[in-house]
Amino acid sequence: MLLKGYKKEIFNNECMPGAMSVQCFAHLDDDISEVLPYLNTELGGFNYIKNPPSVTFKAHGKLITIYSKKIAINALRDESEADKIVSWLQSEINEVWRRRDEIEPSFDSSSQPVLLEVLKLLPKTNCKKCNEPTCMVFASKVAEGAKGHNDCPDIEDNNRIKLNTYLSQFRFE
């Protein structure tokens, strides 16, 4: 067992105090940097950083970044959802570590969508119907995998199709 425990920290986004979601940091009891390239392979990380080591991926509809001593999860409904996801991650980390001899580690990042390419296809009305303050913020969440092509209610149908086609070339999960 690589990861024996963690201490959870739940907080609201300071930049958006009225946001309906919470963030979570799980401060790890153990350094798990050695398992990160294996998690990158197994969990489909799209952003792997070698120094300091971290891997970012999307799971359970959340953007998750795992560092050597911390896990960060965005846009959680509540502490209960954080508990469920962090517990699942602890299990995944330990299972991947147990099977590391069977896994080819990956030290590479996948390509990511370009923010401006996403923004070009949005209506740019800043209507807030997507629960984001601006289309630019929405586009950044799409580019990082936290939102999808169907999350903009006002996007024109042909642009929705174009956005879906564009995003389909990137690995988010």
PyMOL commands that set and color helices and strands:
alter all, ss='L'
color gray80, all
select helices_A, chain A and resi 33-42+79-98+100-102+115-121+135-144+157-167
alter helices_A, ss='H'
color red, helices_A
select strands_A, chain A and resi 6-12+22-28+47-49+54-59+62-67+70-76
alter strands_A, ss='S'
color yellow, strands_A
deselect
rebuild
show_as cartoon
